[in-house]
Amino acid sequence: MRGAPIRVLLAEDDELIREALVGLLERESDIEVVSAVRDGRQATEQALLCRPDVAVIDLQMPKLDGLGVIEELGRALPDCAGVILTAHGRPYVLRQALTSGARGFLAKGAPGTALADVVRRVHEGQRYVDPVLAADALTTPPSPLTHRETEVLLAARADRPVREVARELFLSPGTVRNYLAAITHKLGAETRSEAYRIARENGWV
């Protein structure tokens, strides 16, 4: 005898994509979409009302991003398995997704049947990382920054004042500026904020 269908909440801010994903999932006899929402805040609110078995969450959404949704659901509904949908396999995103408590990590361009399969897997307690995204993460080149440069960039972030960074790291402001200039040059960036973004996207900080 067939058991109850897997109850799924879907959060995706693009209406066309959201409708397409709902259509794909509802073709499956063992899956029921109990709510489909357009932003992260709605996702957490509806999850508390509907109590889904699995939450399929777009990484980038208004009001609260996918990682924030997964973290909130982990606290409020620990039995709900989270799946992150993304177009990018950046290493730091993959690490953050798994750290946030997500059970699945799937590329938006994956075959239509893949999402249903991932929903079933995470509902059974398994983990799933899209092999294309995993390959992207694993093939990222090593960091060109030294340990000290990485430390300075982590402290400085995109726009923290140089004097604050200098005090924290027990360096002179001039030394911090020299490090930041070297970092920016190594990463082929025009500004410190661009250098920080590049380093973040590649998982170097």
C-alpha positions as CSV (number, residue, x, y, z in Angstrom):
1,M,0.0,0.0,0.0
2,R,1.4,3.4,-1.0
3,G,2.2,5.7,1.9
4,A,1.3,9.4,2.1
5,P,2.9,11.6,-0.6
6,I,6.0,13.7,0.3
7,R,4.9,17.2,1.1
8,V,7.0,19.8,-0.6
9,L,7.3,23.6,-0.1
10,L,8.9,25.4,-3.1
11,A,10.4,28.9,-2.9
12,E,11.5,30.6,-6.2
13,D,11.2,34.3,-7.0
14,D,11.0,33.8,-10.8
15,E,7.3,33.1,-11.5
16,L,8.0,31.1,-14.7
17,I,10.6,28.9,-13.1
18,R,8.4,28.5,-10.0
19,E,5.5,27.3,-12.1
20,A,7.6,25.0,-14.1
21,L,9.1,23.4,-11.0
22,V,5.7,22.9,-9.5
23,G,4.5,21.3,-12.7
24,L,7.5,18.9,-12.7
25,L,7.0,17.9,-9.1
26,E,3.2,17.4,-9.4
27,R,3.7,14.9,-12.2
28,E,5.1,12.6,-9.5
29,S,2.4,10.5,-7.8
30,D,4.4,10.3,-4.6
31,I,5.0,14.1,-4.3
32,E,2.6,16.9,-3.3
33,V,3.5,20.6,-3.5
34,V,1.7,22.1,-0.5
35,S,3.0,25.6,-1.0
36,A,4.8,27.6,-3.7
37,V,6.1,31.1,-2.7
38,R,8.2,33.9,-4.2
39,D,10.5,35.0,-1.4
40,G,12.3,33.8,1.6
41,R,10.2,35.3,4.3
42,Q,7.0,33.8,2.8
43,A,8.9,30.4,2.7
44,T,9.5,30.4,6.4
45,E,5.9,31.6,7.2
46,Q,4.3,29.0,4.9
47,A,6.6,26.2,6.2
48,L,5.3,26.8,9.8
49,L,1.7,26.6,8.5
50,C,2.1,23.7,6.1
51,R,4.9,21.7,7.9
52,P,6.4,20.2,4.7
53,D,8.6,17.2,4.6
54,V,11.0,18.8,2.2
55,A,11.7,22.5,1.4
56,V,13.1,23.3,-2.1
57,I,14.6,26.8,-1.8
58,D,16.2,29.0,-4.4
59,L,19.6,30.3,-3.2
60,Q,19.0,34.0,-4.2
61,M,15.6,35.4,-3.2
62,P,14.2,38.7,-1.9
63,K,13.8,39.4,1.9
64,L,15.7,36.3,3.0
65,D,18.1,34.2,0.9
66,G,17.9,30.4,0.6
67,L,20.6,29.8,3.2
68,G,18.8,32.0,5.7
69,V,15.6,30.0,5.1
70,I,17.3,26.7,5.6
71,E,18.8,27.9,8.8
72,E,15.5,29.1,10.2
73,L,13.7,25.9,9.2
74,G,16.5,23.9,10.8
75,R,15.6,25.6,14.1
76,A,11.8,25.6,13.7
77,L,11.2,22.4,11.7
78,P,14.2,20.1,12.2
79,D,12.4,17.3,10.5
80,C,12.0,19.3,7.2
81,A,14.8,18.4,4.8
82,G,16.1,21.4,2.8
83,V,17.3,21.5,-0.8
84,I,19.1,24.5,-2.3
85,L,18.6,25.3,-6.0
86,T,21.3,27.5,-7.6
87,A,22.9,28.3,-10.9
88,H,26.4,28.4,-9.5
89,G,28.7,25.8,-7.9
90,R,30.9,28.3,-6.2
91,P,32.9,26.6,-3.4
92,Y,31.9,28.9,-0.6
93,V,28.2,28.7,-1.6
94,L,28.4,24.9,-1.5
95,R,30.2,25.0,1.9
96,Q,27.7,27.5,3.3
97,A,24.7,25.4,2.0
98,L,25.9,22.3,3.7
99,T,26.8,24.2,6.9
100,S,23.4,25.8,7.0
101,G,21.9,22.3,7.2
102,A,20.8,21.8,3.6
103,R,20.5,18.1,2.7
104,G,20.6,18.7,-1.1
105,F,22.3,21.1,-3.5
106,L,21.0,21.0,-7.0
107,A,21.7,23.0,-10.2
108,K,18.8,24.8,-11.8
109,G,19.7,23.4,-15.2
110,A,19.5,19.8,-14.0
111,P,17.2,17.4,-15.8
112,G,13.5,17.6,-14.8
113,T,13.4,14.2,-13.1
114,A,16.5,15.1,-11.0
115,L,14.6,17.4,-8.6
116,A,12.0,14.7,-7.8
117,D,14.8,12.2,-7.2
118,V,16.6,14.6,-4.9
119,V,13.3,15.2,-3.0
120,R,13.0,11.5,-2.4
121,R,16.6,11.1,-1.4
122,V,16.6,13.8,1.2
123,H,13.3,12.7,2.5
124,E,14.9,9.3,3.2
125,G,17.7,11.0,5.1
126,Q,20.3,11.0,2.4
127,R,22.4,13.9,1.2
128,Y,22.8,14.9,-2.5
129,V,25.2,17.3,-4.2
130,D,24.8,17.9,-7.9
131,P,27.9,16.4,-9.6
132,V,28.2,19.4,-11.9
133,L,28.2,21.8,-9.0
134,A,30.6,19.6,-7.0
135,A,33.0,19.5,-10.0
136,D,32.9,23.3,-10.3
137,A,33.8,23.6,-6.6
138,L,36.6,21.0,-6.8
139,T,38.2,22.5,-9.9
140,T,38.5,26.0,-8.5
141,P,42.2,27.0,-8.7
142,P,44.2,27.3,-5.5
143,S,44.4,30.7,-3.8
144,P,47.2,33.0,-5.1
145,L,47.2,34.8,-1.7
146,T,49.6,34.1,1.1
147,H,48.3,33.2,4.6
148,R,49.0,36.7,5.8
149,E,47.3,38.3,2.8
150,T,44.3,36.1,3.4
151,E,44.2,37.1,7.0
152,V,44.3,40.8,6.0
153,L,41.6,40.4,3.4
154,L,39.3,38.6,5.9
155,A,39.8,41.3,8.4
156,A,39.3,44.1,5.9
157,R,36.4,42.6,4.0
158,A,34.9,44.8,1.3
159,D,35.0,48.2,3.0
160,R,36.2,48.1,6.6
161,P,38.3,51.1,7.6
162,V,42.0,50.5,7.3
163,R,42.7,51.8,10.8
164,E,40.3,49.2,12.3
165,V,42.1,46.5,10.4
166,A,45.5,47.7,11.5
167,R,44.4,47.7,15.2
168,E,43.0,44.2,15.0
169,L,46.0,42.7,13.3
170,F,48.6,44.8,15.2
171,L,49.9,46.3,12.0
172,S,50.5,49.9,10.8
173,P,47.9,51.4,8.5
174,G,50.6,51.7,5.9
175,T,51.4,48.0,6.1
176,V,47.7,47.1,5.7
177,R,47.4,49.4,2.7
178,N,50.4,47.6,1.1
179,Y,48.9,44.2,1.7
180,L,45.6,45.3,0.2
181,A,47.3,46.8,-2.8
182,A,49.2,43.5,-3.3
183,I,46.0,41.5,-2.9
184,T,44.1,43.6,-5.4
185,H,46.9,43.2,-7.9
186,K,47.1,39.4,-7.5
187,L,43.4,39.0,-8.0
188,G,43.3,41.2,-11.0
189,A,40.8,43.5,-9.3
190,E,40.2,47.2,-9.6
191,T,39.1,47.8,-6.0
192,R,39.3,46.1,-2.7
193,S,35.6,45.3,-2.7
194,E,36.0,43.6,-6.1
195,A,39.1,41.7,-4.7
196,Y,37.0,40.5,-1.7
197,R,34.2,39.4,-4.0
198,I,36.5,37.4,-6.2
199,A,38.1,35.8,-3.2
200,R,34.7,34.9,-1.7
201,E,33.4,33.5,-4.9
202,N,36.4,31.2,-5.3
203,G,36.3,30.1,-1.7
204,W,39.7,31.6,-0.8
205,V,38.4,33.5,2.2
